[in-house]
């Protein structure tokens, strides 16, 4: 059941400003997620600060092989386990895409996209 | 084997008085002053917040430190690096909208904001973020 709260009354009672909606959930990860959300949306400039969410405004479907997805899932699980950082496989993919795009040069791109020549005749 | 006793609720006692504790209140306890470099006695403020939540709302949990950063627009956009402690408290819709409870919560936030020299104290109630910036004494 959705909780109906009089947010104006709460703001008055606290002597606080209402700044915006957030998504909350319990537990440690909920706490960390919320902290990141608040810092990204209410306290850090849209062009800087946290390197991920705020700049990732575009969404596209990216086709990938099952094997690639499995590899991403495997790495993301290791990062979560050992690094203590909550990252999803496709977030990891986006980070890799961003980093690789910055480092790519034209020759490498040409090699990547040029069709492999078949030994015909 | 010992049987667990099941206690019938007393006639005069309402077990779920005020409804279920389904409203999450989150308080961010900073680790530094507004200048971003001067450390504050964070554990004192965490204890103080926990005591207030315990007394007023019946309990709370402080999570281990997280690293954070925020922009202080009133100081030329200086970035303030911080390691806040996040305190979670579950309460009821009735208790969080009670004027006296809100006054206690606000008083705790204002005292912390004033004495720990903060630009803002952040608080989440339900699904909304509130910023307390006026730390004047009542």
gemmi code that builds the backbone of each chain (N, CA, C; Angstrom):
import gemmi

chains = {
    "A": [
        ("UNK", (0.837, -1.189, 0.000), (0.000, 0.000, 0.000), (0.879, 1.249, 0.000)),
        ("UNK", (0.542, 2.190, -0.842), (1.356, 3.386, -0.931), (1.103, 4.289, 0.285)),
        ("UNK", (2.202, 4.796, 0.821), (2.099, 5.653, 1.985), (1.746, 7.067, 1.559)),
        ("UNK", (0.669, 7.580, 2.089), (0.284, 8.951, 1.768), (0.784, 9.859, 2.875)),
        ("UNK", (1.724, 10.698, 2.552), (2.262, 11.620, 3.541), (2.018, 13.044, 3.068)),
        ("UNK", (1.770, 13.911, 4.018), (1.621, 15.326, 3.682), (3.017, 15.942, 3.722)),
        ("UNK", (3.650, 15.973, 2.554), (5.041, 16.420, 2.484), (5.203, 17.903, 2.828)),
        ("UNK", (4.175, 18.690, 2.539), (4.252, 20.116, 2.893), (4.254, 20.296, 4.416)),
        ("UNK", (3.434, 19.488, 5.056), (3.364, 19.545, 6.525), (4.713, 19.116, 7.120)),
        ("UNK", (5.294, 18.063, 6.546), (6.591, 17.581, 7.042), (7.660, 18.655, 6.821)),
        ("UNK", (7.634, 19.273, 5.638), (8.618, 20.326, 5.347), (8.479, 21.485, 6.330)),
        ("UNK", (7.239, 21.858, 6.616), (7.010, 22.949, 7.578), (7.510, 22.553, 8.967)),
        ("UNK", (7.175, 21.336, 9.351), (7.577, 20.840, 10.677), (9.079, 20.775, 10.852)),
        ("UNK", (9.761, 20.509, 9.748), (11.227, 20.399, 9.801), (11.914, 21.740, 9.563)),
        ("UNK", (11.168, 22.676, 9.019), (11.786, 23.938, 8.595), (12.730, 23.659, 7.433)),
        ("UNK", (12.266, 22.790, 6.534), (13.132, 22.350, 5.430), (12.524, 22.679, 4.078)),
        ("UNK", (13.369, 22.623, 3.077), (12.934, 22.832, 1.695), (12.682, 21.478, 1.062)),
        ("UNK", (11.582, 21.354, 0.310), (11.360, 20.124, -0.453), (12.214, 20.203, -1.717)),
        ("UNK", (13.053, 19.228, -1.912), (13.968, 19.320, -3.048), (13.654, 18.368, -4.195)),
        ("UNK", (12.951, 17.288, -3.926), (12.600, 16.403, -5.032), (12.408, 14.971, -4.591)),
        ("UNK", (11.898, 14.181, -5.530), (11.604, 12.774, -5.242), (12.854, 11.922, -5.353)),
        ("UNK", (12.918, 10.912, -4.529), (14.000, 9.934, -4.608), (13.396, 8.537, -4.471)),
        ("UNK", (14.185, 7.549, -4.869), (13.730, 6.177, -4.686), (14.494, 5.593, -3.515)),
        ("UNK", (13.766, 5.140, -2.530), (14.452, 4.622, -1.349), (14.210, 3.126, -1.193)),
        ("UNK", (15.213, 2.462, -0.662), (15.021, 1.067, -0.275), (15.907, 0.804, 0.937)),
        ("UNK", (15.596, -0.246, 1.665), (16.294, -0.494, 2.921), (17.643, -1.159, 2.748)),
        ("UNK", (18.317, -1.364, 3.868), (19.586, -2.084, 3.887), (20.767, -1.259, 3.434)),
        ("UNK", (21.936, -1.851, 3.555), (23.168, -1.138, 3.241), (23.209, -0.676, 1.784)),
        ("UNK", (22.850, -1.579, 0.871), (22.941, -1.217, -0.546), (21.904, -0.162, -0.903)),
        ("UNK", (20.748, -0.243, -0.262), (19.738, 0.791, -0.464), (20.269, 2.138, -0.001)),
        ("UNK", (20.969, 2.119, 1.142), (21.534, 3.354, 1.695), (22.576, 3.945, 0.753)),
        ("UNK", (23.430, 3.093, 0.225), (24.489, 3.574, -0.663), (23.913, 4.078, -1.995)),
        ("UNK", (22.904, 3.351, -2.482), (22.252, 3.741, -3.736), (21.603, 5.114, -3.583)),
        ("UNK", (20.946, 5.289, -2.456), (20.261, 6.553, -2.194), (21.267, 7.699, -2.079)),
        ("UNK", (22.366, 7.430, -1.406), (23.396, 8.453, -1.245), (23.916, 8.889, -2.616)),
        ("UNK", (24.168, 7.891, -3.468), (24.664, 8.192, -4.817), (23.629, 8.986, -5.600)),
        ("UNK", (22.377, 8.611, -5.459), (21.295, 9.285, -6.173), (21.214, 10.751, -5.741)),
        ("UNK", (21.286, 10.972, -4.447), (21.167, 12.332, -3.926), (22.363, 13.182, -4.339)),
        ("UNK", (23.539, 12.599, -4.252), (24.718, 13.371, -4.642), (24.694, 13.705, -6.130)),
        ("UNK", (24.224, 12.757, -6.915), (24.172, 12.992, -8.358), (23.115, 14.027, -8.716)),
        ("UNK", (21.963, 13.954, -8.065), (20.849, 14.800, -8.487), (20.744, 16.119, -7.748)),
        ("UNK", (21.140, 16.142, -6.505), (20.905, 17.355, -5.718), (22.157, 18.098, -5.318)),
        ("UNK", (23.291, 17.475, -5.383), (24.465, 18.139, -4.846), (25.633, 18.279, -5.810)),
        ("UNK", (25.613, 17.574, -6.907), (26.767, 17.620, -7.813), (26.332, 18.161, -9.167)),
        ("UNK", (27.159, 18.998, -9.783), (26.783, 19.568, -11.068), (26.520, 18.505, -12.120)),
        ("UNK", (25.567, 18.822, -13.017), (25.187, 17.824, -14.014), (26.334, 17.471, -14.952)),
        ("UNK", (27.275, 18.368, -15.137), (28.380, 18.082, -16.061), (29.584, 17.442, -15.395)),
        ("UNK", (29.531, 17.230, -14.115), (30.720, 16.686, -13.460), (30.351, 15.791, -12.310)),
        ("UNK", (31.276, 15.631, -11.393), (31.007, 14.798, -10.225), (31.072, 13.331, -10.576)),
        ("UNK", (30.053, 12.617, -10.258), (30.068, 11.185, -10.497), (30.149, 10.913, -11.993)),
        ("UNK", (31.038, 10.011, -12.375), (31.304, 9.808, -13.791), (30.269, 8.977, -14.531)),
        ("UNK", (29.262, 8.516, -13.850), (28.376, 7.585, -14.548), (26.992, 8.160, -14.827)),
        ("UNK", (26.027, 7.871, -13.997), (24.607, 8.118, -14.294), (24.257, 9.457, -14.967)),
        ("UNK", (24.663, 10.597, -14.396), (24.161, 11.853, -14.925), (24.463, 12.073, -16.418)),
        ("UNK", (25.577, 11.566, -16.892), (25.918, 11.789, -18.302), (25.322, 10.721, -19.219)),
        ("UNK", (24.908, 9.636, -18.634), (24.370, 8.548, -19.466), (22.897, 8.795, -19.736)),
        ("UNK", (22.662, 9.698, -20.634), (21.279, 10.070, -20.920), (20.734, 9.335, -22.151)),
        ("UNK", (21.621, 8.778, -22.971), (21.168, 8.114, -24.197), (21.031, 6.613, -23.977)),
        ("UNK", (19.997, 6.063, -24.566), (19.804, 4.611, -24.446), (19.616, 3.999, -25.829)),
        ("UNK", (20.377, 2.971, -26.138), (20.268, 2.261, -27.412), (20.331, 0.763, -27.161)),
        ("UNK", (19.727, 0.037, -28.073), (19.833, -1.422, -27.993), (21.168, -1.840, -28.576)),
        ("UNK", (21.931, -2.593, -27.851), (23.236, -3.047, -28.357), (23.205, -4.575, -28.484)),
        ("UNK", (23.268, -5.078, -29.740), (23.269, -6.531, -29.887), (24.612, -7.115, -29.434)),
        ("UNK", (24.564, -8.213, -28.739), (25.827, -8.838, -28.338), (25.643, -10.352, -28.227)),
        ("UNK", (26.754, -11.045, -28.346), (26.713, -12.511, -28.310), (26.480, -12.995, -26.885)),
        ("UNK", (25.885, -14.153, -26.773), (25.636, -14.764, -25.469), (26.937, -14.872, -24.669)),
        ("UNK", (27.990, -15.236, -25.394), (29.289, -15.427, -24.750), (29.788, -14.105, -24.124)),
        ("UNK", (29.550, -13.013, -24.849), (29.990, -11.694, -24.358), (29.211, -11.308, -23.102)),
        ("UNK", (27.901, -11.550, -23.138), (27.067, -11.224, -21.978), (27.494, -12.052, -20.761)),
        ("UNK", (27.787, -13.315, -21.021), (28.224, -14.182, -19.919), (29.533, -13.676, -19.313)),
        ("UNK", (30.421, -13.220, -20.186), (31.710, -12.690, -19.716), (31.488, -11.425, -18.865)),
        ("UNK", (30.590, -10.561, -19.356), (30.286, -9.332, -18.611), (29.679, -9.667, -17.242)),
        ("UNK", (28.794, -10.657, -17.234), (28.167, -11.065, -15.966), (29.207, -11.611, -14.999)),
        ("UNK", (30.125, -12.360, -15.560), (31.184, -12.956, -14.741), (32.064, -11.862, -14.118)),
        ("UNK", (32.474, -10.890, -14.936), (33.343, -9.810, -14.428), (32.588, -8.946, -13.405)),
        ("UNK", (31.325, -8.619, -13.733), (30.533, -7.782, -12.817), (30.378, -8.479, -11.459)),
        ("UNK", (30.172, -9.799, -11.498), (30.026, -10.553, -10.239), (31.320, -10.493, -9.436)),
        ("UNK", (32.454, -10.598, -10.124), (33.750, -10.530, -9.426), (33.969, -9.143, -8.820)),
        ("UNK", (33.613, -8.112, -9.583), (33.773, -6.732, -9.083), (32.911, -6.528, -7.843)),
        ("UNK", (31.673, -7.031, -7.902), (30.770, -6.894, -6.752), (31.336, -7.614, -5.532)),
        ("UNK", (31.872, -8.807, -5.785), (32.356, -9.636, -4.685), (33.639, -9.089, -4.063)),
        ("UNK", (34.579, -8.726, -4.917), (35.889, -8.313, -4.400), (36.035, -6.803, -4.239)),
        ("UNK", (35.372, -6.065, -5.087), (35.567, -4.610, -5.051), (34.570, -3.889, -4.177)),
        ("UNK", (33.508, -4.591, -3.769), (32.484, -3.958, -2.944), (31.697, -2.905, -3.697)),
        ("UNK", (31.734, -2.966, -5.031), (31.020, -1.979, -5.836), (29.875, -2.686, -6.541)),
        ("UNK", (28.697, -2.087, -6.450), (27.546, -2.697, -7.095), (27.494, -2.274, -8.547)),
        ("UNK", (27.775, -3.195, -9.447), (27.745, -2.868, -10.873), (27.014, -3.979, -11.618)),
        ("UNK", (26.179, -3.565, -12.548), (25.435, -4.522, -13.360), (26.220, -4.800, -14.643)),
        ("UNK", (25.995, -5.958, -15.261), (26.755, -6.304, -16.477), (26.695, -5.229, -17.568)),
        ("UNK", (25.508, -4.644, -17.775), (25.405, -3.653, -18.849), (25.950, -2.280, -18.441)),
        ("UNK", (26.026, -2.039, -17.132), (26.721, -0.818, -16.681), (28.210, -0.968, -16.977)),
        ("UNK", (28.686, -2.169, -16.735), (30.089, -2.459, -17.016), (30.347, -2.309, -18.512)),
        ("UNK", (29.394, -2.812, -19.324), (29.523, -2.697, -20.776), (29.595, -1.225, -21.187)),
        ("UNK", (28.749, -0.403, -20.557), (28.734, 1.028, -20.888), (30.059, 1.691, -20.512)),
        ("UNK", (30.616, 1.296, -19.369), (31.909, 1.855, -18.945), (33.011, 1.468, -19.930)),
        ("UNK", (32.991, 0.200, -20.343), (34.009, -0.281, -21.281), (33.866, 0.422, -22.628)),
        ("UNK", (32.627, 0.593, -23.040), (32.357, 1.264, -24.320), (32.874, 2.705, -24.278)),
        ("UNK", (32.605, 3.368, -23.160), (33.031, 4.753, -23.009), (34.555, 4.870, -23.053)),
        ("UNK", (35.212, 3.982, -22.317), (36.677, 4.043, -22.237), (37.312, 3.679, -23.573)),
        ("UNK", (36.785, 2.632, -24.201), (37.350, 2.192, -25.474), (37.144, 3.246, -26.558)),
        ("UNK", (35.967, 3.874, -26.548), (35.666, 4.903, -27.548), (36.659, 6.059, -27.459)),
        ("UNK", (37.006, 6.422, -26.225), (37.953, 7.530, -26.040), (39.334, 7.186, -26.596)),
        ("UNK", (39.724, 5.909, -26.489), (41.073, 5.504, -26.886), (41.186, 5.064, -28.346)),
        ("UNK", (40.059, 4.890, -29.004), (40.097, 4.341, -30.370), (40.738, 5.289, -31.369)),
        ("UNK", (41.548, 4.743, -32.305), (42.005, 5.577, -33.413), (41.414, 5.038, -34.719)),
        ("UNK", (41.521, 5.825, -35.771), (40.822, 5.493, -37.017), (41.277, 4.168, -37.623)),
        ("UNK", (42.581, 3.893, -37.533), (43.093, 2.636, -38.106), (42.465, 1.425, -37.438)),
        ("UNK", (42.383, 1.527, -36.115), (41.804, 0.401, -35.376), (40.340, 0.186, -35.769)),
        ("UNK", (39.639, 1.293, -35.943), (38.224, 1.193, -36.321), (38.107, 0.518, -37.682)),
        ("UNK", (38.992, 0.945, -38.614), (38.947, 0.386, -39.964), (39.176, -1.126, -39.939)),
        ("UNK", (40.137, -1.534, -39.141), (40.411, -2.969, -39.015), (39.225, -3.730, -38.430)),
        ("UNK", (38.563, -3.052, -37.488), (37.430, -3.715, -36.842), (36.245, -3.893, -37.785)),
        ("UNK", (35.980, -2.860, -38.577), (34.757, -2.898, -39.392), (34.972, -3.488, -40.789)),
        ("UNK", (36.248, -3.554, -41.247), (36.503, -4.096, -42.588), (36.131, -5.579, -42.625)),
        ("UNK", (35.317, -5.972, -43.617), (34.941, -7.393, -43.689), (36.168, -8.256, -43.965)),
        ("UNK", (36.198, -9.398, -43.302), (37.339, -10.283, -43.529), (37.245, -10.843, -44.944)),
        ("UNK", (38.368, -10.776, -45.657), (38.368, -11.257, -47.043), (38.303, -12.772, -47.055)),
        ("UNK", (37.424, -13.233, -47.916), (37.320, -14.687, -48.037), (38.263, -15.163, -49.128)),
        ("UNK", (38.774, -16.325, -48.954), (39.650, -16.891, -49.992), (38.759, -17.454, -51.090)),
        ("UNK", (38.336, -16.554, -52.019), (37.449, -17.022, -53.096), (38.279, -17.455, -54.300)),
        ("UNK", (37.756, -18.307, -55.042), (38.361, -18.895, -56.257), (39.585, -19.722, -55.969)),
    ],
    "B": [
        ("UNK", (11.678, -30.335, 23.912), (12.008, -29.063, 23.282), (11.120, -27.936, 23.844)),
        ("UNK", (11.761, -26.840, 24.119), (10.992, -25.719, 24.674), (10.092, -25.108, 23.606)),
        ("UNK", (8.893, -24.859, 24.021), (7.956, -24.246, 23.076), (8.056, -22.735, 23.158)),
        ("UNK", (7.972, -22.129, 21.997), (7.984, -20.671, 22.015), (6.611, -20.183, 22.458)),
        ("UNK", (6.631, -19.287, 23.407), (5.351, -18.787, 23.908), (4.760, -17.780, 22.949)),
        ("UNK", (3.514, -17.940, 22.712), (2.846, -16.913, 21.916), (1.963, -16.117, 22.848)),
        ("UNK", (2.209, -14.847, 22.840), (1.509, -13.988, 23.788), (0.323, -13.305, 23.112)),
        ("UNK", (-0.806, -13.424, 23.711), (-1.962, -12.714, 23.159), (-1.857, -11.251, 23.511)),
        ("UNK", (-2.163, -10.387, 22.562), (-2.069, -8.966, 22.856), (-3.019, -8.577, 23.986)),
        ("UNK", (-2.518, -7.749, 24.873), (-3.345, -7.299, 25.991), (-4.515, -6.463, 25.499)),
        ("UNK", (-5.555, -6.474, 26.288), (-6.765, -5.776, 25.856), (-6.544, -4.282, 25.648)),
        ("UNK", (-5.794, -3.709, 26.599), (-5.644, -2.257, 26.537), (-4.496, -1.800, 25.650)),
        ("UNK", (-3.821, -2.767, 25.022), (-2.628, -2.377, 24.266), (-2.805, -2.615, 22.773)),
        ("UNK", (-2.605, -1.604, 22.003), (-2.731, -1.772, 20.548), (-1.359, -2.074, 19.988)),
        ("UNK", (-1.231, -3.300, 19.496), (0.078, -3.749, 18.983), (0.533, -2.898, 17.808)),
        ("UNK", (-0.392, -2.565, 16.937), (-0.008, -1.812, 15.737), (-0.477, -0.364, 15.837)),
        ("UNK", (-0.369, 0.188, 17.019), (-0.830, 1.569, 17.163), (-0.049, 2.482, 16.234)),
        ("UNK", (-0.778, 3.291, 15.509), (-0.121, 4.227, 14.603), (0.202, 3.621, 13.256)),
        ("UNK", (-0.160, 2.366, 13.025), (0.095, 1.737, 11.728), (1.474, 1.119, 11.657)),
        ("UNK", (1.771, 0.493, 10.503), (3.052, -0.194, 10.334), (4.177, 0.816, 10.130)),
        ("UNK", (5.375, 0.387, 10.551), (6.540, 1.263, 10.349), (7.001, 1.109, 8.913)),
        ("UNK", (6.382, 1.853, 8.018), (6.684, 1.672, 6.607), (7.282, 2.929, 5.964)),
        ("UNK", (7.473, 3.959, 6.758), (8.071, 5.182, 6.209), (9.558, 5.193, 6.571)),
        ("UNK", (10.379, 5.263, 5.548), (11.824, 5.288, 5.791), (12.292, 6.741, 5.908)),
        ("UNK", (12.979, 7.016, 7.016), (13.576, 8.347, 7.209), (15.093, 8.144, 7.157)),
        ("UNK", (15.753, 8.918, 6.327), (17.200, 8.763, 6.168), (17.885, 10.084, 6.483)),
        ("UNK", (18.864, 10.017, 7.359), (19.628, 11.220, 7.708), (21.087, 11.006, 7.311)),
        ("UNK", (21.684, 12.026, 6.704), (23.085, 11.936, 6.293), (23.927, 12.713, 7.303)),
        ("UNK", (24.803, 12.000, 7.982), (25.660, 12.654, 8.980), (27.009, 12.916, 8.326)),
        ("UNK", (27.369, 14.184, 8.178), (28.614, 14.509, 7.462), (29.869, 14.147, 8.250)),
        ("UNK", (30.997, 14.131, 7.535), (32.270, 13.822, 8.185), (33.183, 15.033, 8.279)),
        ("UNK", (32.859, 16.088, 7.514), (33.690, 17.299, 7.513), (32.812, 18.538, 7.598)),
        ("UNK", (33.457, 19.649, 7.948), (32.748, 20.927, 7.949), (32.526, 21.376, 6.511)),
        ("UNK", (31.819, 22.487, 6.379), (31.474, 22.998, 5.065), (32.699, 23.310, 4.198)),
        ("UNK", (33.824, 23.624, 4.850), (35.032, 23.942, 4.084), (35.615, 22.710, 3.390)),
        ("UNK", (35.114, 21.532, 3.744), (35.545, 20.308, 3.066), (36.829, 19.716, 3.601)),
        ("UNK", (37.455, 20.381, 4.548), (38.730, 19.865, 5.060), (38.730, 19.634, 6.573)),
        ("UNK", (37.993, 20.444, 7.296), (38.013, 20.314, 8.757), (37.119, 19.158, 9.204)),
        ("UNK", (37.740, 18.161, 9.824), (36.960, 17.008, 10.284), (36.059, 17.395, 11.442)),
        ("UNK", (34.937, 16.714, 11.534), (34.064, 16.946, 12.685), (34.021, 15.661, 13.507)),
        ("UNK", (33.499, 15.772, 14.703), (33.384, 14.598, 15.568), (32.156, 13.810, 15.104)),
        ("UNK", (32.376, 13.058, 14.013), (31.247, 12.396, 13.360), (30.549, 11.385, 14.271)),
        ("UNK", (31.351, 10.635, 15.041), (30.718, 9.596, 15.870), (29.788, 10.226, 16.910)),
        ("UNK", (30.150, 11.432, 17.373), (29.272, 12.125, 18.330), (27.915, 12.406, 17.677)),
        ("UNK", (27.947, 12.864, 16.425), (26.697, 13.224, 15.757), (25.900, 11.997, 15.345)),
        ("UNK", (26.626, 10.907, 15.022), (25.922, 9.652, 14.710), (25.203, 9.164, 15.970)),
        ("UNK", (25.917, 9.183, 17.102), (25.306, 8.748, 18.364), (24.110, 9.629, 18.723)),
        ("UNK", (24.299, 10.919, 18.520), (23.239, 11.861, 18.846), (22.000, 11.590, 17.982)),
        ("UNK", (22.230, 11.336, 16.683), (21.105, 11.052, 15.777), (20.430, 9.733, 16.157)),
        ("UNK", (21.254, 8.721, 16.455), (20.673, 7.420, 16.836), (19.832, 7.546, 18.102)),
        ("UNK", (20.345, 8.300, 19.058), (19.593, 8.489, 20.312), (18.250, 9.169, 20.055)),
        ("UNK", (18.310, 10.206, 19.201), (17.080, 10.923, 18.894), (16.089, 9.995, 18.175)),
        ("UNK", (16.565, 9.249, 17.156), (15.671, 8.347, 16.426), (15.112, 7.267, 17.364)),
        ("UNK", (15.973, 6.758, 18.252), (15.534, 5.738, 19.195), (14.443, 6.266, 20.106)),
        ("UNK", (14.674, 7.457, 20.637), (13.735, 8.050, 21.593), (12.408, 8.431, 20.929)),
        ("UNK", (12.530, 9.058, 19.762), (11.331, 9.614, 19.130), (10.583, 8.584, 18.279)),
        ("UNK", (11.344, 7.783, 17.513), (10.683, 6.891, 16.552), (10.867, 5.398, 16.872)),
        ("UNK", (11.622, 5.094, 17.911), (11.732, 3.698, 18.326), (12.931, 2.932, 17.819)),
        ("UNK", (13.804, 3.551, 17.031), (15.009, 2.831, 16.599), (15.568, 3.358, 15.294)),
        ("UNK", (16.813, 2.977, 14.996), (17.461, 3.396, 13.752), (18.723, 2.573, 13.546)),
        ("UNK", (19.256, 2.637, 12.334), (20.487, 1.914, 12.009), (21.442, 2.868, 11.312)),
        ("UNK", (22.690, 2.897, 11.766), (23.708, 3.723, 11.078), (24.578, 2.780, 10.255)),
        ("UNK", (24.726, 3.089, 8.990), (25.529, 2.239, 8.107), (26.968, 2.751, 8.042)),
        ("UNK", (27.896, 1.855, 7.668), (29.294, 2.293, 7.578), (29.481, 3.438, 6.595)),
        ("UNK", (30.592, 4.140, 6.780), (30.863, 5.336, 5.983), (30.835, 5.087, 4.476)),
        ("UNK", (30.349, 6.077, 3.771), (30.412, 6.045, 2.312), (31.210, 7.276, 1.889)),
        ("UNK", (31.802, 7.249, 0.700), (32.500, 8.441, 0.224), (31.548, 9.264, -0.620)),
        ("UNK", (31.556, 10.551, -0.407), (30.656, 11.394, -1.174), (31.295, 12.715, -1.565)),
        ("UNK", (30.594, 13.447, -2.409), (31.066, 14.774, -2.813), (29.846, 15.637, -3.101)),
        ("UNK", (29.922, 16.932, -2.804), (28.829, 17.824, -3.180), (29.363, 19.209, -3.480)),
        ("UNK", (28.589, 19.968, -4.252), (29.011, 21.301, -4.686), (28.353, 22.363, -3.819)),
        ("UNK", (29.195, 23.230, -3.256), (28.687, 24.306, -2.417), (28.559, 25.563, -3.278)),
        ("UNK", (27.360, 25.830, -3.765), (27.136, 26.976, -4.670), (27.367, 28.312, -3.981)),
        ("UNK", (27.235, 28.320, -2.666), (27.440, 29.581, -1.946), (28.910, 29.871, -1.696)),
        ("UNK", (29.767, 28.933, -2.072), (31.215, 29.177, -1.974), (31.848, 29.002, -3.341)),
        ("UNK", (31.206, 29.612, -4.338), (31.743, 29.614, -5.689), (31.811, 28.244, -6.331)),
        ("UNK", (30.933, 27.356, -5.946), (30.890, 26.024, -6.551), (32.004, 25.113, -6.087)),
        ("UNK", (32.587, 25.421, -4.925), (33.674, 24.566, -4.404), (33.144, 23.163, -4.127)),
        ("UNK", (33.921, 22.170, -4.554), (33.491, 20.790, -4.319), (33.927, 20.349, -2.927)),
        ("UNK", (32.993, 19.855, -2.162), (33.275, 19.416, -0.798), (33.260, 17.888, -0.772)),
        ("UNK", (34.426, 17.316, -0.476), (34.485, 15.850, -0.385), (34.101, 15.441, 1.029)),
        ("UNK", (33.320, 14.382, 1.116), (32.778, 14.016, 2.408), (32.685, 12.496, 2.538)),
        ("UNK", (32.663, 12.028, 3.770), (32.427, 10.601, 4.026), (31.261, 10.497, 4.997)),
        ("UNK", (30.046, 10.662, 4.480), (28.896, 10.690, 5.383), (28.521, 9.312, 5.903)),
        ("UNK", (27.896, 9.313, 7.056), (27.294, 8.088, 7.592), (25.795, 8.211, 7.323)),
        ("UNK", (25.225, 7.144, 6.806), (23.800, 7.160, 6.483), (23.036, 6.466, 7.616)),
        ("UNK", (22.061, 7.179, 8.169), (21.259, 6.616, 9.261), (19.841, 6.354, 8.753)),
        ("UNK", (19.396, 5.129, 8.889), (18.050, 4.734, 8.456), (17.133, 4.541, 9.657)),
        ("UNK", (15.929, 5.034, 9.546), (14.948, 4.838, 10.612), (13.587, 4.553, 9.971)),
        ("UNK", (12.964, 3.483, 10.372), (11.612, 3.184, 9.887), (10.598, 3.667, 10.914)),
        ("UNK", (9.593, 4.336, 10.424), (8.567, 4.835, 11.333), (7.188, 4.746, 10.685)),
        ("UNK", (6.204, 5.210, 11.396), (4.831, 5.139, 10.879), (4.437, 6.486, 10.269)),
        ("UNK", (3.457, 6.479, 9.354), (2.989, 7.754, 8.785), (2.501, 8.717, 9.867)),
        ("UNK", (1.884, 8.174, 10.901), (1.377, 9.053, 11.970), (2.538, 9.695, 12.729)),
        ("UNK", (3.511, 8.883, 13.107), (4.629, 9.417, 13.896), (5.461, 10.444, 13.133)),
        ("UNK", (5.634, 10.224, 11.830), (6.496, 11.162, 11.094), (5.775, 12.486, 10.825)),
        ("UNK", (4.450, 12.461, 10.898), (3.716, 13.701, 10.647), (3.301, 14.406, 11.944)),
        ("UNK", (3.739, 13.844, 13.059), (3.424, 14.451, 14.353), (4.317, 15.688, 14.574)),
        ("UNK", (3.699, 16.773, 14.901), (4.423, 18.033, 15.040), (5.575, 17.985, 16.044)),
        ("UNK", (5.341, 17.319, 17.187), (6.391, 17.261, 18.216), (7.574, 16.411, 17.751)),
        ("UNK", (7.249, 15.302, 17.070), (8.324, 14.444, 16.554), (9.156, 15.183, 15.510)),
        ("UNK", (8.448, 15.910, 14.638), (9.160, 16.668, 13.595), (10.049, 17.743, 14.227)),
        ("UNK", (9.530, 18.349, 15.308), (10.314, 19.382, 15.982), (11.593, 18.796, 16.585)),
        ("UNK", (11.486, 17.597, 17.135), (12.683, 16.934, 17.724), (13.688, 16.589, 16.632)),
        ("UNK", (13.161, 16.057, 15.524), (14.029, 15.687, 14.405), (14.715, 16.935, 13.841)),
        ("UNK", (13.934, 18.001, 13.670), (14.483, 19.242, 13.132), (15.521, 19.837, 14.077)),
        ("UNK", (15.243, 19.754, 15.356), (16.163, 20.316, 16.342), (17.512, 19.592, 16.293)),
        ("UNK", (17.455, 18.280, 16.166), (18.686, 17.484, 16.074), (19.474, 17.891, 14.814)),
        ("UNK", (18.757, 18.044, 13.700), (19.418, 18.408, 12.429), (20.014, 19.816, 12.509)),
        ("UNK", (19.254, 20.739, 13.101), (19.736, 22.123, 13.186), (20.959, 22.235, 14.100)),
        ("UNK", (20.904, 21.504, 15.216), (22.052, 21.536, 16.131), (23.297, 21.003, 15.420)),
        ("UNK", (23.116, 19.899, 14.707), (24.242, 19.324, 13.983), (24.733, 20.294, 12.898)),
        ("UNK", (23.797, 20.878, 12.176), (24.175, 21.808, 11.108), (24.948, 23.005, 11.628)),
        ("UNK", (24.476, 23.513, 12.783), (25.077, 24.714, 13.372), (26.443, 24.398, 13.975)),
        ("UNK", (26.473, 23.376, 14.835), (27.719, 23.111, 15.572), (28.781, 22.441, 14.717)),
        ("UNK", (28.346, 21.719, 13.701), (29.330, 21.067, 12.818), (29.596, 21.919, 11.578)),
        ("UNK", (29.107, 23.152, 11.603), (29.334, 24.131, 10.527), (29.046, 23.556, 9.142)),
        ("UNK", (27.773, 23.214, 8.925), (27.372, 22.652, 7.645), (26.677, 23.691, 6.762)),
        ("UNK", (26.676, 23.430, 5.468), (25.923, 24.272, 4.546), (24.478, 23.793, 4.482)),
        ("UNK", (24.313, 22.488, 4.657), (22.995, 21.896, 4.506), (22.965, 20.546, 5.220)),
        ("UNK", (21.837, 20.235, 5.830), (21.645, 18.879, 6.369), (20.580, 18.211, 5.504)),
        ("UNK", (20.921, 17.057, 4.977), (20.020, 16.339, 4.069), (19.244, 15.257, 4.798)),
        ("UNK", (17.982, 15.178, 4.446), (17.094, 14.239, 5.113), (16.120, 13.700, 4.067)),
        ("UNK", (15.896, 12.416, 4.055), (14.886, 11.837, 3.170), (13.749, 11.320, 4.036)),
        ("UNK", (12.533, 11.674, 3.656), (11.350, 11.131, 4.330), (10.483, 10.506, 3.249)),
        ("UNK", (10.231, 9.209, 3.387), (9.452, 8.516, 2.355), (10.212, 8.558, 1.051)),
        ("UNK", (9.620, 9.236, 0.072), (10.279, 9.284, -1.231), (10.681, 10.714, -1.605)),
        ("UNK", (10.945, 11.529, -0.596), (11.304, 12.911, -0.904), (12.538, 13.370, -0.128)),
        ("UNK", (13.361, 14.166, -0.826), (14.574, 14.701, -0.212), (14.289, 16.107, 0.327)),
        ("UNK", (14.646, 16.324, 1.584), (14.462, 17.633, 2.236), (15.827, 18.196, 2.595)),
        ("UNK", (15.968, 19.487, 2.416), (17.228, 20.139, 2.774), (16.959, 21.149, 3.872)),
        ("UNK", (17.701, 21.034, 4.961), (17.590, 22.015, 6.050), (18.822, 22.908, 5.962)),
        ("UNK", (18.559, 24.206, 5.794), (19.671, 25.132, 5.623), (19.687, 26.235, 6.671)),
        ("UNK", (18.566, 26.375, 7.363), (18.498, 27.406, 8.394), (18.728, 26.719, 9.743)),
        ("UNK", (19.875, 27.014, 10.358), (20.227, 26.336, 11.593), (20.043, 27.210, 12.837)),
        ("UNK", (19.237, 28.251, 12.691), (19.021, 29.165, 13.818), (18.386, 28.448, 15.003)),
        ("UNK", (18.775, 28.886, 16.203), (18.194, 28.296, 17.410), (16.775, 28.811, 17.586)),
        ("UNK", (15.936, 27.959, 18.169), (14.540, 28.373, 18.350), (14.386, 29.330, 19.521)),
    ],
}
model = gemmi.Model(1)
for chain_id, residues in chains.items():
    chain = gemmi.Chain(chain_id)
    for i, (resn, *xyz) in enumerate(residues, 1):
        res = gemmi.Residue()
        res.name, res.seqid = resn, gemmi.SeqId(i, " ")
        for name, pos in zip(("N", "CA", "C"), xyz):
            atom = gemmi.Atom()
            atom.name, atom.element = name, gemmi.Element(name[0])
            atom.pos, atom.b_iso = gemmi.Position(*pos), 0.0
            res.add_atom(atom)
        chain.add_residue(res)
    model.add_chain(chain)
structure = gemmi.Structure()
structure.add_model(model)
structure.setup_entities()
